[in-house]
Amino acid sequence: SLSTSREVSSIPRNDNEKWVYPSEAQFYAAMARKKHDPKASDMGVVVPIHNAVNERAWSHIKEWEARRGAGNGEQCGGVRLVSFKGRPGEPSPKARILTLLGYNPPFDRHDWIVDRCGTRVRYVIDFYAGRPLPGTSCNLSFFLDVRPALDSWEAVTMRTGMLVDRWTRAIRDVFSGSSSSMPPPVSASPDRDR
């Protein structure tokens, strides 16, 4: 029998509560409704992975917002997730370009709307299957491409600033002989404690 218990996330909502993840039973029902042919025996693994991936997506959004300095919403209690929408059949422009260049397409896309002191900001999240982590028995990993949607001048400046920072860091690393470490992919295995 599938569990009906739900886990509270770290992601704040606009009503000062936290988002609550679906239970195994709810997740199974949603997958069946979308005709994904779920297996009840997989839900004990799939649901924690889903939750971990969403927590990672939120941490990326908070990193983008922290780059804004004083305008990052902390003066009003921080950014909050207002809504989200899965858009798996609608690749983002960036994902379409990367696919045309020969990269694997993302397996899913979400648009998350966050509230920053009354201003709504849309983030695009492309979900990619990652490579297994070297030296582990875990053969499941994900790469998340999280960024502000290019639907405002502010989003353009945020993304341009990030690009300049990455180029600057790469050039500095070349001349100093070091290399910047990329964050590890989100990975999960059935035997991982939560």
N, C-alpha and C positions, 0 to 999 in steps of 0.2 A: 504494500500500500504506500502511496506517495505521501510525503510529509506535507502538512498544511502550515507548518511554522514558517515565519518570515523573519528575515534579518534586516535590522535597521542599518542604513548606510551612513556614511560620514557626510553625505551631500545635503546641504541645507536647502529647504524650500522657502518660498516667500512668506509662509505663515510661521516662520521661526521653528518649524518642526524639521525632521530629517525625512528624506525619501526612504521608502521601505521597499526592499526587493521582493519579487514574487516568490511564493513558495514553490516547492517541487511540483505540486499538483497544478498550480496556476501556470507555471512555465510549460508543463506538459500540455495542458489544455490550449495554451496560446500557440504552441508549435503545431498541434494537431489541427487547430482552426486555420492555420496558414498552410496546411498540407505539407509539412516537413517530415512526416512519417517518424515521429519521435518514438523512442523506446523507454519505457518506464524505468528500466534498470539503469539507464544512463543518467537519470536526473540527479542522483546524488553526486555526480561528478560535474555535470554540465552547469548546474545552478551556481555552485561556488566559483567556477571559472567565469561565468557571466558577471557575477558580482565583483570579482577581482578586476576584470577588464574595465568595468564601469568606474571602479575606484581609481584605476590608473588614468582613465580619461579625465576624471575630475581633477586629479593632481596636475595633469598637463594644463588644463584650463586655469588652475590657480597659478601655475608658473607664468603663463601668458599675462594674467592679470597683475601679478607681482611686478612685472617689468614696467608697468605703468606708473610705478612710484606712488605719489600722493593721490593720484586719481584712480587707484585700484579698488575703490569701494570700501576700504577698511573703515573710513569715517562713518559709514552707515551700517556697520556690522559685517561687511564682506559681501562678496558676490553670492548669489543664490541661483540655483537651477529652477527656472520657471516651467519649462516644458522640454520635451525631446520627441523626436520623430525618427523612426527607422525608415531609411530610403534605399533599400538594397538594390532595387532595380534602376536607380538613378545615380550613376557614377558622377562624382564631382568633376568639374573641368580639369583639375590637376590630375585626378586619377585617369581620366580619358587620355590626357597628354602622355602620362607615364606609360599607359598601356600601349599607345601607338609607338612609343620608343622601345617597346619590347619587354617591359616589366609586367609581372603578374598583376592582374586586376585585384582590387580589394574584394573581400567576400561580403562586406556589408558597409553601409554608410549610415551615420546618424547626423542629424542637425540638432544641436542643443541650444536653447535660448536661455541666457543668463541675465539676471537683473543686477546692474551695477548702480546702486543709488538712484533707481528710477529710470535708468537708461537700459534698454534691451539690446543685448549683443548676441549675435548668432555665431556659433562655432560649428565647424564642419569636422567630423571625425570619420576618417577612412580606416577600416579595419583590414589588416593584411595578415595572412598566415605567415608565421616566421619560421626560422630554421630551428632545429633542436639545439638546445644549449650544449656546448661541448663538455664532455666529462660528466654528463648527468644521464639518468635513465628516463628523464622527461622528454617525450617526443612531441610535445605540444607547446607551441609558443605563438605569440601574436605581436605584431608591430602596429602601433597606433599612430596615425598622422593626424594630429589635432592642431587646428589653427582657426583664427577668426575668419569668418566668411568675408569675401571681398565685396561687401555690399555697402561700405561706407568709407569715407576718406580716412577716418581713424584706423580702420582695419588695414587699409593699404599701408599706412605709416607704421603700424605695429609689425606687420609682416616684413616690410622693408628693413626696419630696425633689427629684427631677428636675423635676417639674411646678412646684413652688414656685420653683425656681431659674430656670426658663424664664420664668415670669410676672414674677418680680422683674427679670430682665434686660430683658424687653420693656418694662416700666414705666419702668425707668431709661433705656432707649434713647429712649422717647417724650419724656421730659423733658430729655434731653441733646441730642436732635436727631440722634443716630446710629442706626445699625441693626446688630444682630448679624448676622454672616454665618453662614449655614447651611453645613454641609460640602457639598462638591460631590457630585453623584451619581456612582456607580461608572459609568465608561464605558469602552468599549474599541472599537477599530477594527482591521480586519485589518492595517493598516500600522503599528500601534503597536509599538514595540520593547519587549521584555520583559527 
